[in-house]
Structure formats: structure tokens, C-alpha cells
């Protein structure tokens, strides 16, 4: 099957396939700074051999679970030999949107609201969204703004929120069986030609904050523990 490169990303390249689907090629490049891995950084900082493979493995594992639960995703199939994943075409919201689900108060949430909550306190799968905009520091955006700016409909917002909480529970329950605690996780969603929402991108260790026995587990260690 023929493929045409349409986008070169920081951690993935995107090809268009003859059948109308897309192919994501997972790379060993990671975001970070000064050679230190950091999933929150906006630029490629280092290359870790095998990180593309392990991100794809974890994505396959969770996409299959999420699809089985009846939640729509862009996942079609994957090939571990060449670290690629075939996905359905999807449009992104606006110029790109990140959806964060928080089970514990840490990171930017805690920095914002520390007058009202203790660090590490439980949250009821709290969902928030930010625009992907490096220059503006990924600004937080609420439902009213998303609807009023024409980025999505109120129904699409409600669908994303409900799907995010369900997917987070699937991931969290799975990690719990391995003695790991999910604090927060980041997703991306898109929509198909009918406007129906679907989970896109990846579900990998670099997109989640996970603790074991009260200690933060870095993404590479998490991947090793996950597939141990």
C-alpha cells in the first residue's frame, strides 16, 4: 500500500495511505530539555532507543481495551516490526486541544488552586482542557469559550468529558492491578466526518503521571514496570 508523508512531528511522523486512513510512525525522539526527558516540554530534547516501540505497545494495549469498552477511537491496527499504527482520519479541534483528567491535585492544577486544596488530594476525575499553543503556555479553556469560539459544540464537549472519565478509569484500574496509582493523564480527541468524537494520538507512559508507594515513576521506568 502506498503512503505519502504529510506531517513530521516531534515524536511521530504521519503518512497518508491509499485507503484513506493514516499511518503514524512512532520515533525514538522524546521531548525534554538539556538531554533530560520531560513529557511537558515543547521541543525534542533527546533520543532514547526503544521509546517509540514501548509507546506504541502501550497505545495498542489501551486502544484495544477502550475500543472493546465501546468507546470510539482512531485505532485500526498496528505493526510492531516497523513501529507504525494505522488510524482513521480525524479532524482536530481548533489548532489542537489537550484534555487532562486529574485524579489527584498535582502539577499545574495544584499550583493554581493551592489555596483551596492540599497537594496530592483526591479529585473526582476532574477534566480540564488547554489549547496547544507553546508561545502562550498552553492556555486553559472552559466549555463556554470552546463553544462561543466555535471550536466545538456543547454536545462534543460533553461527549469528550464523559469519554475522558471512562478512559481514565480503564487506565487507572489497569495500573492499580500492578500496584501503580494514576494521578493524571493527558488525551487528545478529534472528530470524524459526521462530527462524532473519537480518541486520537496515543495512550503512552509519557502522557500520564503515575506513582508507586508515594513516589513518582518516570515514563521509561513506568513502561518497563508495565510490561514486566
Secondary structure, 3 states (H helix, E strand, C coil): CCEEEEEECCCEEEEEECCCCEEEEECCEEEEECCEECCCCCCEEEECCCHHHHHHHHHHHHHHHHHHCCCCECEEEEECCCCEEEECCCEECCCCEEEEEEEECCHHHHHHHCCCCCCCCEEEEEEEEEECCHHHCCCEECHHHHHHCCCCCHHHHHHHHHHHHHHHHHHHHHHHHCCCEEEEEEEEEEECCCCCEEEECCCCHHHEEEEECCEEECHHHHHHHHCC
